[in-house]
């Protein structure tokens, strides 16, 4: 049964390469319904009496009014919230920052462990959409729970509170001895077992304890394939070395997270496992065509696109797809044309950290978020300077380079996801 499922996934992926957008959407089970409307006009013969003529005129006028006067629809919850938000607040929702980035007065030495007045002031000024915890923000269960609660209380809008809690070597909580939670071996070890139930347990277990400490989003699971033995950035963070194994494990892991009410993020689209370089430090290149990616690297992503809440765009270049060395995170061809258009992903697109060398070495910090929004991403993750990045987006909107409507399209996706998980 498992092999038939995987074969179906791979066949679907191969069909994507040859059939175009409509076939891809059909392969994922989507249907597009087009509504039609018609207006019927009844022409009556002239009446023989003035009374009947008047009646006919009155009836025609009433009919015309009924067909031209639209009954206003009740605005949805997200629409009502957005109608009250200022432009500044909408732009703020696009940013998910390190918790420590909120300590702008350095009252905690740049390592936030409590929600003090400095942090509250930053939340009030920038209205960020979420915060990311790292090891320096985490001391013990009581402190972490109180920090999460304090941040949510101080924010005018509910926050994504997240971390890279993948299991294996990449964890912020499980490796802290003050937290008595289950630790997992590498995801490669989990995948090599051939038991999808173990990947499901990873999602359930991690999702449960993250939820306990006030978190609602995990920047996991890793959907990359460890296909290049010289790869140092992914390695055993991946569930396997082949598309079949990774697809099954990722899907099971996502389901485990969701059963605990934890949001998920597939990373690092469109695949970072075949690079020899590490995008944390500089340019990383995927030397494959789109058709080749559809047959391997993209298979695990495609298999769970309808399940996951977010997809993280990697800072990897795909010259055989885009024709240049633009990172995927800054490429409209990759994010808008391929991920949104061809693959039909309707969820939230988040970037990898904006402080990583693959983007920060060649682009000014105020320009990075603007290029990423132009490419089609929704969430700007961990800029090196929140004031500079925020200012860059605001200036782009005021100059007309980025429209307010473009900002609002991302804010609606973000708030819709928050509403789905009961945050608003």
C-alpha positions as CSV (number, residue, x, y, z in Angstrom):
1,X,0.0,0.0,0.0
2,X,2.8,2.4,0.9
3,X,4.7,1.7,-2.3
4,X,1.5,2.4,-4.3
5,X,1.0,5.7,-2.5
6,X,4.6,6.8,-3.2
7,X,4.4,5.6,-6.8
8,X,1.3,7.7,-7.2
9,X,3.0,10.8,-5.8
10,X,6.0,10.4,-8.1
11,X,3.7,9.8,-11.1
12,X,1.8,13.0,-10.2
13,X,5.1,14.9,-10.0
14,X,6.2,13.6,-13.4
15,X,2.8,14.6,-14.8
16,X,3.4,18.1,-13.4
17,X,6.5,18.4,-15.6
18,X,4.6,17.7,-18.8
19,X,1.0,18.8,-18.4
20,X,1.1,22.4,-17.2
21,X,-0.8,24.2,-14.6
22,X,-4.3,22.8,-15.2
23,X,-3.1,19.3,-15.1
24,X,-1.1,19.9,-11.9
25,X,-4.2,21.3,-10.1
26,X,-6.2,18.3,-11.3
27,X,-3.4,15.9,-10.1
28,X,-3.7,17.5,-6.6
29,X,-7.5,17.0,-6.7
30,X,-8.4,20.6,-7.1
31,X,-11.5,21.7,-9.0
32,X,-12.2,25.2,-10.4
33,X,-15.8,26.2,-10.6
34,X,-16.8,29.2,-12.6
35,X,-20.1,30.8,-11.6
36,X,-22.3,32.4,-14.3
37,X,-25.0,35.0,-13.9
38,X,-27.7,36.0,-16.2
39,X,-30.2,38.8,-16.1
40,X,-33.6,38.1,-17.8
41,X,-35.5,41.0,-19.1
42,X,-39.2,40.6,-19.7
43,X,-40.8,42.9,-22.2
44,X,-44.5,43.2,-21.8
45,X,-46.9,44.1,-24.6
46,X,-48.5,47.6,-24.2
47,X,-51.5,47.4,-21.9
48,X,-54.8,48.6,-23.2
49,X,-55.6,50.7,-20.1
50,X,-53.6,53.3,-18.2
51,X,-54.0,51.3,-15.0
52,X,-52.3,48.2,-16.4
53,X,-49.6,50.4,-18.0
54,X,-48.9,52.0,-14.6
55,X,-48.7,48.5,-13.0
56,X,-46.3,47.3,-15.7
57,X,-44.1,50.3,-15.2
58,X,-44.0,49.9,-11.4
59,X,-43.2,46.2,-11.8
60,X,-40.4,46.8,-14.3
61,X,-38.9,49.5,-12.0
62,X,-39.0,47.1,-9.0
63,X,-37.4,44.3,-11.0
64,X,-34.7,46.7,-12.2
65,X,-34.0,47.8,-8.7
66,X,-33.8,44.2,-7.5
67,X,-31.3,43.2,-10.2
68,X,-29.0,46.3,-9.8
69,X,-28.9,46.8,-6.0
70,X,-26.4,44.4,-4.5
71,X,-27.0,43.2,-0.9
72,X,-23.8,43.8,1.0
73,X,-22.2,40.6,2.2
74,X,-21.2,40.4,5.9
75,X,-17.5,41.0,6.2
76,X,-15.5,38.0,7.5
77,X,-13.5,38.1,10.7
78,X,-10.2,38.6,9.0
79,X,-11.7,41.3,6.8
80,X,-13.1,43.1,9.8
81,X,-9.7,43.0,11.5
82,X,-7.9,44.3,8.4
83,X,-10.3,47.1,8.0
84,X,-9.3,48.4,11.4
85,X,-5.5,48.0,10.9
86,X,-3.2,50.8,9.9
87,X,-0.7,50.4,7.1
88,X,2.1,50.3,9.7
89,X,0.3,47.4,11.5
90,X,-0.1,45.5,8.2
91,X,3.5,45.8,7.3
92,X,4.5,44.7,10.8
93,X,2.5,41.5,10.4
94,X,4.9,40.5,7.6
95,X,7.8,40.2,10.0
96,X,8.7,37.2,12.2
97,X,11.8,38.2,14.2
98,X,14.1,36.8,16.8
99,X,12.7,37.4,20.2
100,X,16.0,39.1,21.1
101,X,15.5,41.6,18.3
102,X,12.7,43.1,20.3
103,X,15.2,44.1,23.1
104,X,16.1,47.3,21.2
105,X,17.3,49.1,24.3
106,X,19.5,46.1,25.3
107,X,17.9,46.0,28.7
108,X,18.5,42.2,28.7
109,X,21.8,42.3,26.9
110,X,20.2,41.4,23.6
111,X,19.0,38.0,25.0
112,X,15.3,38.2,25.7
113,X,14.1,35.9,28.5
114,X,11.3,38.1,29.9
115,X,8.7,40.4,28.3
116,X,9.9,43.7,29.9
117,X,9.0,47.3,29.0
118,X,11.7,47.4,26.2
119,X,10.1,44.4,24.5
120,X,6.6,45.7,25.0
121,X,7.7,49.0,23.4
122,X,9.1,47.3,20.3
123,X,5.9,45.2,19.9
124,X,3.9,48.4,20.1
125,X,6.1,50.2,17.6
126,X,6.5,47.5,15.0
127,X,3.5,45.2,15.4
128,X,5.4,42.1,14.3
129,X,3.6,39.0,13.2
130,X,5.7,36.6,15.2
131,X,8.8,35.8,17.2
132,X,11.4,33.0,17.0
133,X,13.0,31.5,20.0
134,X,16.6,30.4,20.2
135,X,18.6,28.7,23.0
136,X,19.4,32.1,24.6
137,X,15.7,32.8,25.1
138,X,15.0,29.5,26.9
139,X,16.0,28.9,30.5
140,X,13.4,26.6,32.1
141,X,9.8,25.5,31.6
142,X,8.3,28.2,33.9
143,X,10.3,31.0,32.4
144,X,9.5,30.0,28.8
145,X,5.8,29.6,29.4
146,X,5.7,33.0,31.1
147,X,7.7,34.6,28.2
148,X,5.3,33.3,25.6
149,X,2.3,34.4,27.6
150,X,3.8,37.9,28.2
151,X,4.6,38.4,24.5
152,X,1.1,37.4,23.4
153,X,-0.5,39.7,26.1
154,X,1.7,42.7,25.0
155,X,1.0,42.3,21.3
156,X,-2.0,44.1,19.8
157,X,-2.4,41.1,17.4
158,X,-1.8,37.4,18.2
159,X,1.8,36.3,17.4
160,X,3.2,33.3,15.7
161,X,5.6,32.0,18.4
162,X,8.0,29.5,16.9
163,X,11.4,27.9,16.8
164,X,13.5,25.4,14.8
165,X,12.5,22.3,16.8
166,X,13.2,19.6,14.2
167,X,14.4,16.8,16.5
168,X,17.9,15.4,16.2
169,X,20.6,18.0,16.4
170,X,18.4,21.0,15.6
171,X,16.3,21.7,18.7
172,X,16.1,24.6,21.1
173,X,14.1,22.8,23.9
174,X,14.9,19.1,23.8
175,X,18.7,19.6,24.2
176,X,18.2,21.8,27.3
177,X,18.5,19.5,30.4
178,X,16.0,21.7,32.3
179,X,13.3,20.4,30.0
180,X,12.4,16.7,30.6
181,X,11.1,16.0,27.1
182,X,11.7,13.1,24.7
183,X,14.7,13.5,22.5
184,X,14.9,12.0,19.0
185,X,17.8,10.7,17.0
186,X,18.4,12.4,13.7
187,X,15.5,12.4,11.2
188,X,17.7,10.3,8.9
189,X,17.6,7.6,11.6
190,X,13.8,7.9,11.8
191,X,13.5,7.7,8.1
192,X,15.8,4.7,7.8
193,X,13.5,2.7,10.0
194,X,11.0,2.6,7.2
195,X,8.2,3.1,9.8
196,X,6.1,6.2,9.1
197,X,4.6,5.9,12.5
198,X,7.9,7.0,14.0
199,X,7.8,10.2,12.0
200,X,4.2,10.7,13.1
201,X,5.4,10.3,16.7
202,X,8.1,13.0,16.1
203,X,5.4,15.5,15.1
204,X,3.0,14.5,17.9
205,X,5.6,14.6,20.6
206,X,7.4,17.8,19.6
207,X,4.1,19.5,18.8
208,X,2.7,18.6,22.3
209,X,5.6,20.0,24.3
210,X,5.9,23.1,22.2
211,X,2.2,23.8,22.7
212,X,2.7,23.4,26.4
213,X,5.2,26.2,26.4
214,X,3.0,28.7,24.5
215,X,4.3,28.0,21.0
216,X,2.0,27.5,18.0
217,X,4.3,27.0,15.0
218,X,7.3,24.8,14.4
219,X,9.7,25.7,11.5
220,X,9.6,22.0,10.6
221,X,9.7,19.4,9.1
222,X,12.6,19.3,6.7
223,X,11.4,18.2,3.3
224,X,14.8,18.2,1.7
225,X,16.4,15.0,0.3
226,X,19.9,14.2,1.5
227,X,21.0,13.5,-2.1
228,X,24.4,15.1,-2.1
229,X,26.9,13.3,0.2
230,X,28.9,16.6,0.4
231,X,26.0,18.6,1.7
232,X,26.7,20.0,5.1
233,X,23.7,22.2,5.8
234,X,21.0,19.5,5.5
235,X,22.7,16.1,6.1
236,X,20.9,14.0,8.7
237,X,18.2,16.6,9.2
238,X,16.5,15.0,6.2
239,X,14.4,11.9,6.6
240,X,16.2,10.1,3.8
241,X,18.2,10.0,0.6
242,X,15.3,9.3,-1.8
243,X,12.0,11.0,-2.7
244,X,9.8,8.1,-1.7
245,X,11.1,7.8,1.9
246,X,11.1,11.5,2.5
247,X,7.6,12.0,1.1
248,X,6.0,9.4,3.4
249,X,7.9,10.6,6.5
250,X,7.2,14.3,6.0
251,X,3.5,13.7,5.5
252,X,3.3,11.6,8.6
253,X,5.2,14.1,10.6
254,X,3.0,17.0,9.5
255,X,-0.1,15.0,10.5
256,X,1.4,14.4,14.0
257,X,2.0,18.1,14.5
258,X,-1.5,19.0,13.4
259,X,-3.0,16.5,15.8
260,X,-1.5,18.6,18.5
261,X,-2.7,21.9,17.1
262,X,0.8,22.9,15.9
263,X,1.3,24.7,12.6
264,X,4.0,23.3,10.3
265,X,6.4,24.7,7.7
266,X,8.0,22.6,5.0
267,X,11.5,23.6,4.3
268,X,13.7,24.4,2.3
269,X,11.8,24.9,-1.0
270,X,12.5,23.9,-3.7
271,X,15.2,21.7,-2.1
272,X,18.5,22.3,-0.4
273,X,19.7,18.7,-0.1
274,X,21.6,18.6,-3.4
275,X,23.8,21.6,-2.8
276,X,27.5,21.4,-1.9
277,X,27.3,25.0,-0.4
278,X,25.7,26.3,2.7
279,X,23.4,29.3,2.1
280,X,24.0,30.5,5.6
281,X,27.4,31.7,4.4
282,X,27.1,32.5,0.7
283,X,25.6,31.5,-2.6
284,X,24.3,27.9,-2.9
285,X,23.4,26.5,-6.3
286,X,21.0,23.8,-7.3
287,X,22.2,22.7,-10.8
288,X,18.9,21.1,-12.0
289,X,16.1,21.9,-14.4
290,X,12.5,22.3,-13.2
291,X,11.7,19.0,-14.9
292,X,14.5,17.3,-13.0
293,X,13.3,18.9,-9.7
294,X,9.8,17.6,-10.3
295,X,11.1,14.1,-10.4
296,X,13.0,14.2,-7.2
297,X,13.6,17.3,-5.0
298,X,10.0,18.6,-5.3
299,X,8.2,15.3,-4.7
300,X,8.2,15.5,-0.9
301,X,6.9,19.1,-1.0
302,X,4.2,18.3,-3.6
303,X,3.0,15.4,-1.5
304,X,2.3,17.6,1.5
305,X,1.5,21.0,0.0
306,X,-2.2,20.5,0.8
307,X,-1.4,19.5,4.4
308,X,1.2,22.1,5.5
309,X,0.5,25.6,6.7
310,X,3.6,27.2,5.4
311,X,6.4,26.6,2.9
312,X,9.9,28.1,3.6
313,X,11.6,29.5,0.5
314,X,15.4,28.7,0.5
315,X,18.1,31.2,-0.5
316,X,19.3,28.8,-3.2
317,X,19.9,29.7,-6.8
318,X,18.5,27.7,-9.7
319,X,20.1,29.0,-12.9
320,X,18.7,26.3,-15.0
321,X,15.2,27.3,-14.0
322,X,15.4,31.1,-13.6
323,X,18.2,31.8,-16.1
324,X,20.3,33.7,-13.5
325,X,21.6,33.4,-9.9
326,X,18.7,35.0,-8.1
327,X,18.0,33.1,-4.9
328,X,14.6,31.2,-4.9
329,X,13.4,33.5,-2.1
330,X,13.8,36.5,-4.3
331,X,12.6,34.9,-7.5
332,X,9.1,35.6,-8.8
333,X,9.5,32.8,-11.3
334,X,10.0,30.3,-8.4
335,X,7.6,31.7,-5.8
336,X,4.7,33.2,-7.8
337,X,4.9,31.3,-11.2
338,X,6.0,27.9,-9.9
339,X,5.0,27.5,-6.2
340,X,1.8,29.5,-6.4
341,X,0.8,29.1,-10.0
342,X,2.0,25.7,-11.3
343,X,1.9,23.8,-8.0
344,X,-1.1,25.7,-6.7
345,X,0.1,26.4,-3.1
346,X,-2.4,28.7,-1.4
347,X,-0.8,28.8,2.1
348,X,1.7,31.1,3.6
349,X,5.2,31.4,2.0
350,X,7.9,32.3,4.6
351,X,11.5,32.9,3.8
352,X,14.6,31.5,5.4
353,X,16.5,33.9,7.6
354,X,17.1,37.2,5.9
355,X,20.5,37.4,7.7
356,X,21.9,34.5,5.8
357,X,24.9,35.1,3.6
358,X,23.2,34.0,0.3
359,X,21.1,37.2,0.4
360,X,22.8,39.5,2.9
361,X,26.2,39.6,1.1
362,X,24.9,41.0,-2.1
363,X,21.8,43.0,-1.2
364,X,21.4,46.0,1.1
365,X,19.3,45.1,4.2
366,X,16.6,47.6,3.3
367,X,16.3,46.1,-0.2
368,X,16.2,42.4,0.8
369,X,12.6,42.4,2.1
370,X,11.3,44.5,-0.8
371,X,12.7,42.1,-3.4
372,X,11.3,39.1,-1.5
373,X,7.8,40.7,-1.4
374,X,8.1,41.4,-5.1
375,X,8.9,37.7,-5.6
376,X,5.7,36.7,-3.8
377,X,6.6,35.7,-0.3
378,X,4.4,36.6,2.7
379,X,6.6,36.4,5.8
380,X,10.0,38.0,6.2
381,X,12.0,35.9,8.6
382,X,14.6,37.4,11.0
383,X,16.0,40.4,9.2
384,X,19.4,41.6,10.5
385,X,17.8,44.9,11.5
386,X,14.1,45.2,12.0
387,X,14.0,49.0,11.8
388,X,15.9,49.0,8.5
389,X,13.9,46.1,7.0
390,X,10.6,47.6,8.1
391,X,11.6,51.0,6.8
392,X,12.6,49.5,3.5
393,X,9.1,48.0,3.0
394,X,7.3,51.2,4.2
395,X,9.4,53.3,1.7
396,X,8.6,50.9,-1.1
397,X,4.9,51.3,-0.4
398,X,5.0,55.0,-0.1
399,X,6.9,55.3,-3.4
400,X,4.5,53.1,-5.2
401,X,7.0,50.4,-5.9
402,X,4.9,48.0,-3.8
403,X,1.1,48.5,-3.7
404,X,-1.0,48.4,-0.6
405,X,-3.0,45.7,-2.2
406,X,0.2,43.5,-2.5
407,X,0.8,44.0,1.3
408,X,-2.8,43.2,2.1
409,X,-2.8,40.0,0.1
410,X,0.0,38.6,2.4
411,X,-1.6,40.0,5.5
412,X,-4.9,38.2,4.7
413,X,-3.1,34.9,4.3
414,X,-1.2,35.4,7.6
415,X,-4.4,36.4,9.5
416,X,-6.4,33.6,7.9
417,X,-3.9,31.1,9.2
418,X,-4.0,32.6,12.6
419,X,-7.8,32.5,12.6
420,X,-7.7,28.8,11.5
421,X,-5.7,27.9,14.7
422,X,-7.9,30.0,17.0
423,X,-5.5,32.8,17.5
424,X,-8.0,35.4,16.4
